[in-house]
Amino acid sequence: MTNSPKFIFVTGGVMSGLGKGIVASSIAKLLQLCGLKVTCIKIDPYLNYDAGTMNPLTHGEVFVTDDGGECDMDIGNYERFLNISLKSSHNLTAGRIFSNVIELERQGKYLGQCVQIIPHITDEIKKQLRKLSSEENLDLLVVECGGTVGDIESLPFLEALRQMELEDGYTNTFFVHVTLAPVLDTVGEQKTKPTQHSVQELRRIGIQPDLLAVRCKTPLTKETIRKISLFASIPMDCVMSSHDAPSIYSVPEILYDQGITTVISKSLNLKLTPRILKWNKIANSFLKFNGSVKIGIIGKYVDLKDSYVSVSQALLHAGAKFGKEIVIDWIDSERFEFHRSNKNNAKTSTKIFDCLSEYDGILVPGGFGSRGSEGIISSCNFARVNNVPFLGICFGFQLAIVEFARNVCKLIGANSTEINSEANNPVVLYMPEQKQVKAMGGTMRLGLHNIHIKSGSFASKIYRKNIVQKRHRHRYEFNQEYRNLIEENGMKFTGSSDEGKRIEILEIPFHKFYLGIQYHGEFHSRPGFPEPAFENFIKATLEGKNLTESLS
């Protein structure tokens, strides 16, 4: 629709965690609703090549793309809002940029030049942004710049964006700056100084924002808008309230109602008329409920909810379909660790029952390492024995097998070799091709794989097809030497990949709902289109019927 690609740059100030990703996703969604071909890219200033080796407790979830990219969690926001699948190229890190430049220098591509931040690093940043826009034939690319204005590591990226405004022209570039207007309890008024100073810092770099999205608890008052407009030298209609909302999916409408598409259309010479009602129908499904479902998530990284953001969003998507509010309790699996003495074991069993008996469903997400693993195994046992709907993902899938092998098949010392490399019965073990791998980053079994589902199984009724494509991120797998024994005792393996080499799905017939998936179904869930495993998990918590009845 446009003669040349246009760019919207989203920057952040004051502090991290203001929701730049949601603002960027919301703007992109509104433009998509206008009929534009639009997508998002996240540029991160850290020197990691990608997010693959980063601790989820400090950085949040590692989101996996179809092509196996281990990316920042905001890539998941983009996919969910835009209902599209992105590639690893949509997460550009300083590590990648510097690697590219150094490789070119080693090849002699700079012809003896002294390689510097400016122009070589900034040129590489601009090159990658324009390359993505060209390859995907975009009308508009929304670029979210990670970090906070004023951070040293962000400067090369901000400089590159400043240069793009000069080179591409003011009608092809638009800057959105996300700031904060806090309210101090002792004063009770919205404070504008943080936003003023943040804008001043951005202008000192050479960037004048075209629009401010100001994070606040309640909508900005007219006086606050007037004051910000005056001191930030930005028109009042370009100062927009990004206040707390009952759902992140309400943010596009909040911005639309304040005229954001009108402001963007004037600046970029576009005719924008978003079909906002189409999106509002989906967004409103997250606001009106006729009851609730209480889910206990037992995991290793629950101290930071962003560690499992795709899981929680997938549950919300499923709940919205049934008109149910999803109430999530985050439970550290170490709470349920057993000890050596029988006395302590009895206390732990009582603790597990007292804690988990209040939940309509139990979910165990992905994870790595031995810490808290016994607590997860205990949770799997509780769900199985007490007929509580259960969904295990990746690590949860593997430890559900360990629990069943120990307590039903009576395999003494059954375990995953990730937890105990000398296990007597290694029902989960290191994938053979991983044994030669030395590097940590980008070496797991990653990305999209075809999964063949057994006809007539519960899984086939969930997915309603024989082959599905799902994303993976793991190094360990089920040891099929134990398959016959485990299936003889009642657990069924109904999904496989790589010509049957790898087991992908487990289920227990006649349980209300007991499903384990090796893949990460949460990465494919979308508002309005919940991932089937999550949808049927929530359905099972509502029905109280056995497995056969609930899908008949």
Backbone torsions as a table, in degrees:
resi	resn	phi	psi	omega
1	MET	NA	-16.0	-178.6
2	THR	-115.9	157.5	179.7
3	ASN	-72.3	-35.0	178.5
4	SER	-142.0	153.7	-177.7
5	PRO	-63.6	144.3	178.1
6	LYS	-113.2	159.0	-175.4
7	PHE	-130.5	135.5	170.0
8	ILE	-115.1	121.6	-178.1
9	PHE	-103.3	125.7	-180.0
10	VAL	-110.8	116.2	179.6
11	THR	-115.1	167.8	-179.2
12	GLY	-133.6	148.9	178.9
13	GLY	-136.1	174.4	176.5
14	VAL	77.3	-60.5	-177.5
15	MET	-161.6	163.6	177.2
16	SER	-81.0	166.9	176.7
17	GLY	79.7	19.1	-179.5
18	LEU	-82.3	-13.8	179.4
19	GLY	99.3	34.4	176.7
20	LYS	-58.0	-38.5	-177.9
21	GLY	-62.7	-38.6	178.8
22	ILE	-70.9	-39.4	176.9
23	VAL	-63.4	-46.1	179.2
24	ALA	-61.6	-44.5	179.7
25	SER	-63.3	-39.1	-178.2
26	SER	-67.8	-42.3	177.1
27	ILE	-62.7	-45.3	179.3
28	ALA	-61.4	-39.3	179.8
29	LYS	-63.4	-44.0	179.2
30	LEU	-61.4	-40.2	179.7
31	LEU	-70.3	-35.6	175.3
32	GLN	-63.2	-39.8	178.4
33	LEU	-67.3	-16.4	175.1
34	CYS	-84.5	-2.9	179.5
35	GLY	95.2	4.7	179.0
36	LEU	-80.7	149.5	171.7
37	LYS	-86.6	107.6	-171.2
38	VAL	-136.1	149.3	173.2
39	THR	-150.1	179.9	-176.8
40	CYS	-125.3	155.2	172.7
41	ILE	-137.6	141.5	177.1
42	LYS	-109.2	125.0	174.9
43	ILE	-108.7	123.5	-176.1
44	ASP	-112.9	134.9	-174.4
45	PRO	-82.2	-3.2	-178.5
46	TYR	-75.0	158.1	-174.6
47	LEU	-86.9	-3.0	171.1
48	ASN	-59.4	143.7	178.1
49	TYR	-65.8	-40.2	173.7
50	ASP	-150.5	-171.4	-175.3
51	ALA	-88.0	1.8	-169.9
52	GLY	-58.9	-34.0	-176.6
53	THR	-102.5	10.5	-175.7
54	MET	-88.3	143.0	-178.4
55	ASN	-70.7	122.4	-179.1
56	PRO	-63.9	-21.1	179.1
57	LEU	-74.2	-17.9	179.2
58	THR	-111.6	-26.7	-175.5
59	HIS	-115.2	-14.5	-176.2
60	GLY	95.3	-175.9	-175.9
61	GLU	-59.3	143.9	168.5
62	VAL	-92.4	114.0	-178.6
63	PHE	-91.6	134.6	-176.6
64	VAL	-107.9	132.2	179.0
65	THR	-94.7	170.3	-179.8
66	ASP	-55.5	-39.7	-176.3
67	ASP	-85.7	11.8	174.3
68	GLY	88.5	12.9	177.5
69	GLY	-72.6	136.8	174.5
70	GLU	-100.4	107.7	-164.0
71	CYS	-122.7	170.0	174.3
72	ASP	-62.9	149.7	-176.6
73	MET	-61.7	-22.3	179.2
74	ASP	-66.1	-22.6	175.1
75	ILE	-61.2	-35.1	175.9
76	GLY	-64.8	-39.9	176.0
77	ASN	-60.0	-44.6	-179.9
78	TYR	-59.8	-46.3	-178.3
79	GLU	-63.1	-42.3	-177.2
80	ARG	-68.2	-42.9	179.9
81	PHE	-68.8	-42.5	-173.9
82	LEU	-91.0	-9.8	-178.3
83	ASN	54.5	47.5	177.7
84	ILE	-134.9	164.1	174.9
85	SER	-105.1	130.2	-177.6
86	LEU	-105.2	167.8	177.6
87	LYS	-105.8	169.8	-180.0
88	SER	-62.7	-22.1	179.1
89	SER	-66.8	-9.7	179.4
90	HIS	-85.3	3.7	173.0
91	ASN	-127.7	102.8	-175.0
92	LEU	-105.3	118.0	-178.9
93	THR	-107.1	160.8	174.5
94	ALA	-60.4	-34.3	177.8
95	GLY	-58.7	-42.7	178.7
96	ARG	-67.4	-43.6	-179.1
97	ILE	-61.0	-50.1	-179.0
98	PHE	-63.7	-38.2	177.7
99	SER	-61.3	-43.8	179.4
100	ASN	-61.9	-45.0	-178.1
101	VAL	-65.3	-43.9	180.0
102	ILE	-63.6	-39.6	178.4
103	GLU	-63.2	-42.2	177.4
104	LEU	-63.9	-38.3	178.1
105	GLU	-64.3	-41.2	179.5
106	ARG	-65.2	-28.7	179.5
107	GLN	-84.1	-2.5	179.9
108	GLY	76.0	22.2	-175.6
109	LYS	-73.8	-16.1	-177.9
110	TYR	-95.8	4.8	171.3
111	LEU	52.2	49.6	174.1
112	GLY	82.2	3.5	179.7
113	GLN	-69.0	156.5	169.6
114	CYS	-81.4	111.2	-174.5
115	VAL	-76.5	126.6	-173.0
116	GLN	-134.9	168.5	177.8
117	ILE	-58.7	-47.1	173.6
118	ILE	-116.1	119.3	16.1
119	PRO	-103.0	-5.1	-165.8
120	HIS	-71.5	-46.1	178.7
121	ILE	-67.6	-46.6	-179.5
122	THR	-64.2	-37.0	176.9
123	ASP	-63.6	-38.4	179.6
124	GLU	-66.9	-37.5	177.0
125	ILE	-62.0	-49.1	179.8
126	LYS	-62.1	-39.4	179.6
127	LYS	-59.5	-44.2	-177.5
128	GLN	-68.4	-38.2	178.7
129	LEU	-66.4	-43.7	-179.9
130	ARG	-70.2	-34.2	178.7
131	LYS	-63.0	-46.2	179.6
132	LEU	-62.9	-44.3	-179.7
133	SER	-61.3	-39.8	-179.4
134	SER	-72.4	-45.6	-177.4
135	GLU	-61.8	-34.6	-178.4
136	GLU	-97.3	6.0	175.7
137	ASN	50.8	53.2	-173.7
138	LEU	-85.4	151.1	166.9
139	ASP	-81.8	-36.3	-175.3
140	LEU	-154.0	139.2	177.2
141	LEU	-118.1	123.4	175.2
142	VAL	-92.2	120.7	-175.8
143	VAL	-110.6	114.1	176.3
144	GLU	-96.1	122.1	179.8
145	CYS	-95.1	114.2	-179.3
146	GLY	-67.8	166.6	-179.3
147	GLY	82.3	-171.9	-177.1
148	THR	-124.6	139.2	177.4
149	VAL	-55.1	129.5	-175.8
150	GLY	110.4	-20.4	175.7
151	ASP	-69.8	135.7	-179.4
152	ILE	-59.8	-43.0	-174.1
153	GLU	-68.9	-18.6	-179.7
154	SER	-83.5	-15.3	-171.9
155	LEU	-57.8	-44.5	179.3
156	PRO	-59.4	-37.5	179.9
157	PHE	-68.7	-44.6	179.1
158	LEU	-64.4	-36.7	176.7
159	GLU	-64.2	-40.1	178.6
160	ALA	-63.7	-40.3	179.1
161	LEU	-67.9	-37.9	176.4
162	ARG	-60.7	-43.2	179.8
163	GLN	-65.5	-36.8	180.0
164	MET	-64.3	-33.8	177.1
165	GLU	-63.5	-40.8	178.5
166	LEU	-68.2	-42.0	-173.6
167	GLU	-78.9	-37.2	-176.3
168	ASP	-93.1	-17.6	177.5
169	GLY	97.6	154.4	-175.8
170	TYR	-70.4	-20.9	178.0
171	THR	-86.6	-1.5	178.9
172	ASN	-116.5	-1.6	-179.9
173	THR	-135.0	147.4	-176.5
174	PHE	-149.1	128.9	-177.5
175	PHE	-106.3	125.8	173.6
176	VAL	-113.2	126.8	-179.7
177	HIS	-115.3	125.0	-178.9
178	VAL	-98.3	121.1	-177.1
179	THR	-128.7	-167.9	-175.8
180	LEU	-132.7	138.4	171.2
181	ALA	-122.9	88.0	-176.8
182	PRO	-75.5	162.1	173.8
183	VAL	-120.1	119.3	177.6
184	LEU	-83.7	131.0	-176.6
185	ASP	-58.0	-35.2	-176.8
186	THR	-71.7	-23.7	-176.6
187	VAL	-104.9	-44.1	177.1
188	GLY	82.5	10.8	178.6
189	GLU	-121.8	156.0	178.4
190	GLN	-72.5	126.8	-177.7
191	LYS	-95.6	133.8	-175.2
192	THR	-103.6	-10.2	-176.1
193	LYS	-57.6	-44.3	179.1
194	PRO	-56.1	-41.2	178.5
195	THR	-67.9	-42.3	178.9
196	GLN	-57.7	-49.1	-178.0
197	HIS	-66.2	-35.7	179.9
198	SER	-66.2	-43.1	178.1
199	VAL	-65.4	-39.3	178.1
200	GLN	-61.7	-40.6	178.4
201	GLU	-63.7	-40.7	178.8
202	LEU	-66.5	-40.5	179.4
203	ARG	-67.9	-31.4	177.5
204	ARG	-63.4	-30.9	177.8
205	ILE	-76.1	-20.9	179.6
206	GLY	112.6	13.4	-178.4
207	ILE	-116.4	124.2	173.9
208	GLN	-102.7	112.6	-179.0
209	PRO	-64.3	145.5	177.4
210	ASP	-89.7	-23.0	-177.5
211	LEU	-152.4	141.9	176.1
212	LEU	-111.6	128.5	171.1
213	ALA	-106.7	105.1	-170.7
214	VAL	-97.8	114.5	178.1
215	ARG	-73.4	133.6	-178.3
216	CYS	-158.7	162.3	-178.5
217	LYS	-73.4	-46.3	178.3
218	THR	-119.9	161.1	-177.6
219	PRO	-52.1	142.3	177.8
220	LEU	-59.0	137.7	175.2
221	THR	-78.0	161.5	178.3
222	LYS	-60.6	-37.5	-179.8
223	GLU	-66.5	-39.6	177.8
224	THR	-64.1	-43.1	178.9
225	ILE	-62.6	-44.2	-179.5
226	ARG	-60.8	-42.9	-178.1
227	LYS	-67.4	-44.4	178.6
228	ILE	-62.6	-43.1	179.8
229	SER	-58.6	-43.9	-177.3
230	LEU	-65.4	-50.1	-173.6
231	PHE	-82.5	-21.3	178.5
232	ALA	-97.4	-3.4	179.8
233	SER	57.0	48.8	179.9
234	ILE	-131.3	133.5	-179.9
235	PRO	-54.5	148.0	-176.2
236	MET	-59.9	-34.9	-179.0
237	ASP	-74.9	-3.9	176.7
238	CYS	-105.0	6.5	173.7
239	VAL	-104.5	110.5	-171.3
240	MET	-118.9	141.1	-179.9
241	SER	-81.8	123.1	174.1
242	SER	-113.7	70.1	-173.4
243	HIS	-84.5	165.9	-179.4
244	ASP	-56.1	138.1	-178.9
245	ALA	-127.5	153.6	179.4
246	PRO	-65.3	-21.2	179.0
247	SER	-147.9	143.6	177.2
248	ILE	-63.0	-23.5	-177.8
249	TYR	-78.2	-2.9	174.5
250	SER	-88.0	-12.8	-174.5
251	VAL	-63.2	-41.0	177.4
252	PRO	-55.2	-42.0	-179.9
253	GLU	-68.1	-38.2	178.3
254	ILE	-59.7	-44.7	179.3
255	LEU	-71.0	-39.0	179.5
256	TYR	-61.5	-43.2	-178.4
257	ASP	-63.5	-22.1	178.6
258	GLN	-92.6	1.6	173.4
259	GLY	89.1	27.0	-176.1
260	ILE	-65.5	-36.7	179.7
261	THR	-68.7	-30.8	177.2
262	THR	-66.9	-43.6	179.0
263	VAL	-62.8	-45.4	-178.9
264	ILE	-66.1	-41.4	-177.7
265	SER	-63.3	-38.5	178.6
266	LYS	-66.5	-42.3	-176.4
267	SER	-71.8	-38.7	-175.0
268	LEU	-100.6	7.4	179.6
269	ASN	55.4	52.5	179.2
270	LEU	-122.1	151.5	172.4
271	LYS	-100.1	108.5	-173.0
272	LEU	-118.7	118.5	174.6
273	THR	-134.2	89.5	-176.1
274	PRO	-71.4	142.0	174.1
275	ARG	-83.6	70.8	-170.4
276	ILE	-66.6	-29.2	-178.4
277	LEU	-63.3	-31.9	179.3
278	LYS	-61.7	-42.8	179.4
279	TRP	-76.2	-38.8	-177.2
280	ASN	-60.1	-31.5	178.8
281	LYS	-61.7	-40.6	177.4
282	ILE	-71.5	-46.2	-176.9
283	ALA	-61.3	-38.0	-177.7
284	ASN	-68.9	-20.8	178.8
285	SER	-67.7	-15.1	177.8
286	PHE	-93.5	6.1	-175.8
287	LEU	-116.6	-25.7	-174.6
288	LYS	-113.4	117.9	-175.7
289	PHE	-127.5	150.4	174.7
290	ASN	-120.6	49.1	-178.7
291	GLY	133.6	177.2	-177.5
292	SER	-138.2	161.4	175.8
293	VAL	-128.3	131.2	-177.7
294	LYS	-103.8	119.3	-176.8
295	ILE	-116.5	131.5	173.1
296	GLY	-99.3	119.8	176.4
297	ILE	-101.8	115.1	-178.6
298	ILE	-102.6	111.2	-174.7
299	GLY	-145.2	-176.4	-175.9
300	LYS	-99.8	-19.5	-172.8
301	TYR	-122.5	35.2	-171.3
302	VAL	-75.0	-10.0	178.6
303	ASP	-66.0	-21.9	174.5
304	LEU	-123.5	109.6	-175.3
305	LYS	-61.2	-28.4	179.2
306	ASP	-65.1	-13.0	177.1
307	SER	-62.7	-26.1	-177.3
308	TYR	-127.9	37.6	-172.3
309	VAL	-62.8	-37.4	179.6
310	SER	-68.2	-34.4	177.5
311	VAL	-65.2	-48.5	-179.1
312	SER	-64.3	-38.1	178.4
313	GLN	-67.6	-38.3	178.1
314	ALA	-62.6	-38.5	176.5
315	LEU	-65.3	-41.5	178.4
316	LEU	-63.8	-39.5	177.7
317	HIS	-59.9	-44.2	-179.6
318	ALA	-67.2	-43.0	179.2
319	GLY	-60.9	-41.1	-179.3
320	ALA	-61.7	-34.0	-179.4
321	LYS	-63.7	-33.1	-179.3
322	PHE	-98.7	4.9	179.9
323	GLY	69.5	29.3	-177.6
324	LYS	-115.2	137.3	172.5
325	GLU	-77.1	130.3	178.5
326	ILE	-95.0	117.9	178.0
327	VAL	-103.8	115.3	-175.5
328	ILE	-106.8	130.0	169.2
329	ASP	-109.1	129.6	-178.6
330	TRP	-96.7	119.2	-172.5
331	ILE	-120.7	122.4	177.2
332	ASP	-70.9	123.3	-175.9
333	SER	-63.6	-20.8	179.0
334	GLU	-65.8	-17.9	176.6
335	ARG	-62.5	-24.1	-173.6
336	PHE	-108.2	20.9	-179.3
337	GLU	-71.8	134.1	175.9
338	PHE	-84.7	152.7	177.3
339	HIS	-115.8	176.7	-171.9
340	ARG	-72.4	-36.5	-175.5
341	SER	-77.7	142.9	179.3
342	ASN	-60.4	-34.8	-179.7
343	LYS	-60.4	-46.6	178.9
344	ASN	-67.1	-37.2	178.9
345	ASN	-61.1	-41.5	179.0
346	ALA	-62.9	-41.1	177.9
347	LYS	-64.3	-40.3	-179.8
348	THR	-66.9	-39.9	177.8
349	SER	-60.3	-42.7	177.9
350	THR	-64.4	-40.4	179.0
351	LYS	-62.4	-42.8	179.3
352	ILE	-61.6	-47.8	-178.3
353	PHE	-63.3	-46.0	-179.0
354	ASP	-61.0	-35.9	-177.4
355	CYS	-79.5	-48.3	-169.6
356	LEU	-86.5	-16.0	-176.9
357	SER	-67.8	-15.5	-179.0
358	GLU	-84.5	-6.0	-173.9
359	TYR	-96.9	145.2	176.2
360	ASP	-77.5	-24.4	179.2
361	GLY	-156.3	154.7	-179.7
362	ILE	-123.7	132.0	-179.9
363	LEU	-126.6	134.3	174.6
364	VAL	-117.3	114.1	-178.0
365	PRO	-86.0	-171.6	-179.7
366	GLY	-70.4	168.1	179.1
367	GLY	175.4	177.2	-178.7
368	PHE	-141.5	150.5	169.7
369	GLY	89.6	170.4	-173.2
370	SER	-81.6	-27.1	-176.1
371	ARG	-57.1	125.5	177.0
372	GLY	77.4	0.0	-175.5
373	SER	-66.6	-38.0	179.6
374	GLU	-65.7	-33.6	176.1
375	GLY	-65.4	-37.0	177.0
376	ILE	-67.2	-43.4	178.6
377	ILE	-59.3	-41.3	177.7
378	SER	-62.9	-37.3	179.1
379	SER	-68.5	-40.0	176.1
380	CYS	-60.3	-41.3	178.9
381	ASN	-63.1	-44.2	179.2
382	PHE	-58.4	-47.5	-177.6
383	ALA	-63.7	-41.5	-178.5
384	ARG	-67.7	-49.7	-175.7
385	VAL	-67.2	-36.2	-174.9
386	ASN	-97.7	9.8	175.3
387	ASN	57.1	41.0	177.9
388	VAL	-96.7	131.5	178.2
389	PRO	-50.4	132.5	-172.8
390	PHE	-135.9	136.1	172.9
391	LEU	-130.9	119.0	178.0
392	GLY	-111.5	130.6	-175.4
393	ILE	-117.8	124.9	175.4
394	CYS	56.6	-99.7	177.0
395	PHE	-59.5	-37.6	177.2
396	GLY	-64.8	-38.0	174.6
397	PHE	-61.0	-46.8	-176.8
398	GLN	-66.4	-42.8	-177.0
399	LEU	-76.9	-21.4	171.5
400	ALA	-65.1	-35.8	176.3
401	ILE	-67.3	-42.6	179.0
402	VAL	-59.8	-45.9	-179.3
403	GLU	-60.6	-45.4	-178.4
404	PHE	-65.6	-41.1	179.4
405	ALA	-62.4	-39.8	-179.2
406	ARG	-71.2	-50.3	-166.1
407	ASN	-95.2	-21.5	178.0
408	VAL	-106.4	-47.0	-179.5
409	CYS	-82.9	-10.5	177.7
410	LYS	59.7	37.7	176.7
411	LEU	-85.8	105.7	-177.3
412	ILE	-65.4	130.3	178.5
413	GLY	74.9	15.4	178.0
414	ALA	-60.7	134.7	-177.7
415	ASN	-166.5	176.2	170.1
416	SER	-94.2	141.2	178.5
417	THR	-69.5	-11.7	172.6
418	GLU	-68.5	-31.4	-178.6
419	ILE	-93.0	-41.8	179.1
420	ASN	-139.6	102.5	-176.5
421	SER	-64.8	-17.1	-179.1
422	GLU	-107.9	24.6	-177.1
423	ALA	-57.4	137.3	178.8
424	ASN	-64.7	-36.6	178.9
425	ASN	-127.9	88.4	-176.7
426	PRO	-79.2	82.4	-177.5
427	VAL	-73.7	-18.8	172.5
428	VAL	-127.2	130.8	-175.1
429	LEU	-141.8	167.3	-179.5
430	TYR	-63.3	133.2	178.6
431	MET	-63.7	133.9	-174.8
432	PRO	-52.7	-42.0	-177.3
433	GLU	-70.9	-14.0	179.4
434	GLN	-82.2	-14.9	-174.5
435	LYS	-65.2	-26.8	-179.2
436	GLN	-91.5	-3.4	-176.6
437	VAL	-79.7	131.0	178.5
438	LYS	-107.1	-42.4	-178.1
439	ALA	-73.0	151.4	-178.7
440	MET	-91.1	-40.6	-173.2
441	GLY	-79.0	131.2	173.7
442	GLY	67.8	21.8	-174.4
443	THR	-114.6	-2.9	177.1
444	MET	-73.1	174.5	170.8
445	ARG	-76.5	108.2	-168.5
446	LEU	-121.9	153.1	168.3
447	GLY	84.8	-163.0	-170.3
448	LEU	-79.2	133.5	174.0
449	HIS	-138.2	147.0	176.0
450	ASN	-75.6	133.9	178.8
451	ILE	-118.9	123.6	179.1
452	HIS	-93.9	126.6	-175.3
453	ILE	-106.5	133.7	-177.8
454	LYS	-66.8	128.8	-179.6
455	SER	-61.7	138.4	178.4
456	GLY	83.0	-3.7	-179.5
457	SER	-79.5	167.5	174.0
458	PHE	-60.4	-41.5	-179.5
459	ALA	-60.3	-38.0	-179.8
460	SER	-67.5	-31.0	177.6
461	LYS	-74.5	-31.1	176.2
462	ILE	-67.1	-51.6	-172.7
463	TYR	-89.9	-18.3	176.8
464	ARG	57.9	32.6	175.8
465	LYS	-160.9	163.5	-176.4
466	ASN	-91.2	-20.7	179.8
467	ILE	-133.6	130.0	173.9
468	VAL	-128.4	157.6	176.4
469	GLN	-112.5	125.7	-177.6
470	LYS	-137.2	158.7	-176.6
471	ARG	-94.1	148.0	-175.2
472	HIS	-128.8	159.1	172.0
473	ARG	-161.2	87.0	-177.0
474	HIS	-159.2	162.2	176.0
475	ARG	-118.8	-13.9	-176.3
476	TYR	-114.0	156.2	-178.0
477	GLU	-147.6	165.6	176.6
478	PHE	-67.1	135.6	178.1
479	ASN	-84.7	106.6	-172.8
480	GLN	-72.0	-3.8	172.1
481	GLU	-63.9	-21.0	-179.0
482	TYR	-99.9	4.8	-172.9
483	ARG	-60.9	-51.0	-177.0
484	ASN	-59.0	-45.8	-179.1
485	LEU	-61.3	-46.0	-177.7
486	ILE	-67.2	-41.3	-179.5
487	GLU	-69.0	-34.1	176.7
488	GLU	-62.2	-26.2	-178.6
489	ASN	-93.8	0.6	169.4
490	GLY	120.7	-16.2	175.7
491	MET	-87.3	135.2	-177.4
492	LYS	-113.6	140.3	176.4
493	PHE	-105.6	111.6	-167.0
494	THR	-119.5	6.2	176.3
495	GLY	-141.7	139.1	-179.0
496	SER	-146.7	163.4	178.2
497	SER	-138.1	175.6	179.2
498	ASP	51.6	50.5	177.7
499	GLU	56.7	42.0	177.0
500	GLY	84.2	-1.9	-177.4
501	LYS	-66.7	-33.0	-175.3
502	ARG	-123.6	135.4	176.4
503	ILE	-86.7	134.0	-174.5
504	GLU	-117.3	-25.1	-175.2
505	ILE	-136.7	136.8	170.9
506	LEU	-126.0	152.9	176.2
507	GLU	-152.3	156.9	175.7
508	ILE	-119.3	109.2	179.6
509	PRO	-60.3	148.7	176.2
510	PHE	69.2	5.8	166.6
511	HIS	-88.0	151.8	178.4
512	LYS	-50.4	-49.5	176.9
513	PHE	-170.2	109.9	176.6
514	TYR	-136.0	99.9	-173.8
515	LEU	-130.0	134.0	173.9
516	GLY	-123.2	136.7	-179.9
517	ILE	-129.3	129.3	179.0
518	GLN	-71.5	-29.4	-178.1
519	TYR	-84.3	173.1	-179.7
520	HIS	-105.4	85.4	-179.6
521	GLY	-62.4	-25.4	-177.5
522	GLU	-60.4	-26.6	-177.6
523	PHE	-71.0	-14.8	-179.5
524	HIS	-105.1	2.8	-179.4
525	SER	-80.7	142.0	-178.2
526	ARG	-134.6	150.0	174.1
527	PRO	-60.5	126.4	-176.2
528	GLY	90.9	-17.2	-178.8
529	PHE	-139.0	71.9	-176.6
530	PRO	-65.1	148.3	177.0
531	GLU	-65.6	134.8	-171.2
532	PRO	-56.2	-37.7	179.4
533	ALA	-62.8	-41.7	178.9
534	PHE	-70.2	-41.8	180.0
535	GLU	-59.0	-46.1	-177.7
536	ASN	-75.5	-26.0	172.9
537	PHE	-62.1	-49.3	178.8
538	ILE	-66.3	-38.5	177.4
539	LYS	-57.6	-41.9	-178.7
540	ALA	-65.8	-33.3	179.3
541	THR	-68.4	-19.9	-176.7
542	LEU	-93.9	-22.0	-167.0
543	GLU	-96.3	-36.5	-178.9
544	GLY	65.9	22.7	177.2
545	LYS	-107.4	163.8	177.4
546	ASN	-77.5	173.2	-171.5
547	LEU	-57.4	-43.9	-175.6
548	THR	-69.7	-43.5	-177.9
549	GLU	-65.5	-38.8	-171.6
550	SER	-67.3	-20.6	-178.5
551	LEU	-119.3	12.3	-178.8
552	SER	-78.7	NA	NA
